[in-house]
Amino acid sequence: MVKIEFGTAIAVFLFFFVALVIGRWIFYNYKRKDDVYNNSKYLKQCPYCALIFFNYRKKDQALCPRCKSYIT
C-alpha cells in the first residue's frame, strides 16, 4: 500500500484542478479568437468623446450612443 500525506494529496488535487481549469480556458478562448476579429469591422470610435462602440448598421453614418453626434 502506498502511503501519502494529507498535504501532498491536497497539493496534487489542487494542481490537477488548476491544470484542468486553465486547459479549458485556453481551449474556449482559442476557439473564440476568430469571432473577435470578424466583429472588429463593426467597431467605430467617436472622434468627439472617444467612445468605442459596435455599429452593426450597413449605413455610412453612425450615431454615437454617448454624445449623440453623427460619425461618417
C-alpha positions in Angstrom: 0.0 0.0 0.0 1.3 3.5 -0.9 1.1 6.0 1.9 0.6 9.6 1.0 0.4 12.5 3.4 -2.7 14.7 3.6 -0.8 17.9 2.5 0.6 16.1 -0.6 -2.8 14.8 -1.5 -4.3 18.3 -1.4 -1.4 19.7 -3.4 -1.8 17.0 -6.1 -5.6 17.6 -6.2 -5.2 21.3 -6.5 -2.6 21.0 -9.2 -4.8 18.8 -11.4 -7.8 21.0 -10.7 -6.0 24.2 -11.7 -4.5 22.5 -14.8 -8.0 21.4 -15.8 -9.4 24.9 -15.4 -6.5 26.5 -17.3 -6.8 23.9 -20.1 -10.5 24.5 -20.6 -10.0 28.3 -20.5 -7.3 28.1 -23.2 -9.5 25.7 -25.3 -12.5 28.0 -25.2 -10.6 31.2 -25.8 -8.7 29.6 -28.7 -12.0 28.8 -30.4 -13.5 32.3 -29.8 -10.4 34.1 -31.2 -11.8 34.3 -34.7 -15.1 35.8 -33.6 -13.4 38.9 -32.2 -11.6 39.6 -35.4 -14.7 39.1 -37.5 -16.6 41.7 -35.4 -13.8 44.2 -35.4 -15.0 45.6 -38.8 -18.1 46.9 -36.9 -16.1 48.8 -34.3 -16.3 52.6 -34.5 -14.7 55.3 -32.4 -16.4 58.7 -31.9 -13.9 61.5 -32.6 -15.6 63.8 -30.2 -16.0 61.8 -27.0 -13.6 58.9 -27.9 -16.2 56.2 -27.1 -15.6 52.9 -28.9 -18.8 51.1 -29.8 -20.2 48.5 -32.2 -22.1 49.8 -35.2 -23.9 46.9 -36.9 -25.9 49.1 -39.3 -24.9 49.0 -43.0 -25.1 52.8 -43.4 -22.2 55.1 -43.8 -23.2 57.3 -40.9 -23.3 56.2 -37.3 -24.7 57.7 -34.2 -22.6 57.8 -31.1 -24.6 56.4 -28.2 -22.9 58.7 -25.6 -22.8 62.1 -27.2 -25.4 61.5 -30.0 -23.2 63.0 -32.7 -23.1 61.7 -36.2 -20.0 60.0 -37.4 -19.3 59.5 -41.1 
